[in-house]
Amino acid sequence: MTIKRGLFVGRFQPPHLGHCEAITKLLKEMDEVVIVIGSSQFSHELSNPFTTGERMTMVKKVLDEMGVDPRRCHIVPVPDVETHSIWVSLVRTYAPSFDVVYSNEPLTRRLFEEAGLTVRNVPFHQRELYSATEVRRRMLAGERWRDLVMKSVADYVESIDGVGRLRALTRTDKAS
C-alpha cells in the first residue's frame, strides 16, 4: 500500500483553531501529514514570539487534544534561507517524502510549484478570526484570546508566560 502524505507549512505562532480545522481536513485527504514549523530559526520577536521547541510542543499538544493518531503526523522544523530557490530542497532534506503541498502563502506556493510539486490551498476556517496575528493582537490588548486556540495551547502559553513575553517584546521594540 502506498502512503499518501501531504505537507502543511505554517509558523504556528501560536497554533490556533484554524490550524486544527486544516489538519482535520488534510487528514481526511491524506494518510499522513508532515507539519512543517516554518521560520524555525526565529523566536522572541513580536511576529515570532515562540521558540521552535515551544511551537513543536504546542502542535504536539494540539494533535493529542484532537485525538490524532501520532503515527499519522510528522512535525518538522525548517529554517528560512537567504536564497528562496533552495528552500524547497531544504524542506525535502528535513521532511519525510510527500506527495502534495498545502499552502496559501504566495511565495511558498510558487516555490513548490516551480519545483514541479502539486500544491493545493489550505482550507481556511473563519480566517478573519483564526489567525496567529489575531491571537497575538488579542494577547497584547488584554482581550479574550484563549477561545481562538485549543485549551492545551492556552494552558501551555500561560505556563511559559507567553503573554508576558509578548508584552516585554513591545517594550523592547519601543526602546530601540
N, C-alpha and C positions, 0 to 999 in steps of 0.2 A: 504494500500500500504506500502510495506517495503522499507525503505530508504537505499540505498547502499552508504556507507560512507567510503572514503579512508583516510589514514593517511599519510601525507607528512612531513618528518623530514628534517630540514635544520637549519643552523645557521643564514643565511641571513645577512652576514656581508660585504657588503650590499646585498639586493635583486637585482638580475640582470636579463637580458633578458632570460637567460637560465631557471631561476626560473619561469618566466612568461610563457614561452613555456610549461614547465612541468605542471604548474597549468592548462593551457588551455587544454592540453591532458587529465589530470586527470578528469577535469570537464566533458569531453566527455564520460568517462567511468563510473563515479560515479555521484550520485545525489548531494552529498556534499563532501567537502574535509576539513579535520582537518589539519591545517598548524601548525606544532609544531616548535616553536622557541627553538632550542636546545642550550645547554650550556648557559642557560639564566642567570646564576649567574656571567658570565664573561663580562667585559667591560674594556675599557681604556687599552687594550693590542694590540700589533701590529696585531695579528690574530683575535682579538675580540674587535675592537675599539668602537663599538656602544653598548649602553645600551639596555636592554630588551625593555624598553618603546620606545626607538628610533626605534628599529627593528620592533616592533609591529606597530608603526606609519607608517613606510615605507611600510610594507606589506599591510596595510590597504589602503594607498595611491595608491599602485600598483593595488590592486583589483578594486578600484574606477576608476583609469585611464583605466583599461582594460574593464570596464563596467560590472564587475561580480556582480550578484545579491548577496548582503551581506548575505542573508539567506542561501546561498549555501556554505559559508566558515566560519570556526571557527578558530580563531588564539589563540593558547595556548602556553604560555611559560613553558618550562620544564627544570629544572636544571640537571646537571650531578650529579652522585652519585659515591662515592668511590667504591662501590661493584656493578660491572656490572650486576650481576644476579638479582638485584632488580630494575633495571632501567625500564624494561618493566612494572612492577607493578606500578611504579611511573607514567609512561605515562598514563596507564589505569586509574589511580586516577585523573589525571589532565584533561584528554581529554574526550569528549563525546565518546560513544561506536563507534567502527569502524570495518569494515569487512576485509579490505586489507591494508597492509602497503606498501608504496612506498619508496624505498631507494636503493642507490647504494653503500652506505658506508658499508664495510665488517662486522665490529663489530655490527652495528645496524641491519643489515640483519640477522646475526647469532643469536643475542639475541631474535629477534622476531620469527625466525624460531624455535628456541629451545623452545619457549613458545607455539608452535603449531599454529602460525598465518600464513596466506598466505602473502608472500612477493613478490612483483613484482619490476622489475627495473624501475627507473625513466628514461623516455626517454631523453637522452642528446641532447642538441642543440648546435652544434659547441663548445664543451666542452673546447677546447684549447683557445677559445676566451672568452666564457661566464662563468667565474668563479669569485667568490668574491676575490680570491687570485690575479687574474689578474687585477681586478678593483682596489684593494688596491695598487698593484705594480705600476700601472699607476698613481694613485694619488700621490704616493711618488716621482715618477720620473718626475712629471710635464708633463706627456703625456695625450693624449685625453682619458678620461675615461667616460665622460657623455654619449657617444654613446653606452655604454655597459649596461646602466640602463634606466629605464623609466624616462621621464622628471620629474615626480613628485619626484622620488628618488633623482635625481641630484639636483633639487631645494632644497629639504629638507636637503641633506648633506651639501650643501652650507649654508643654513640658520643656521645650528648648527656648522659651521666651522669644518666639519668632516675631511677635508684635513689638516687643521691646527693641529687638534688633532693628526692625524696620524704622521705628521712631528714632533710634540712635543714628541710623544712616541718614535720615533727613537733616538732623543737626550737623552731622559731619559734612554733608554736601553744602549746606548753607555757610559753613565756616570756611570752605575752600575758596 
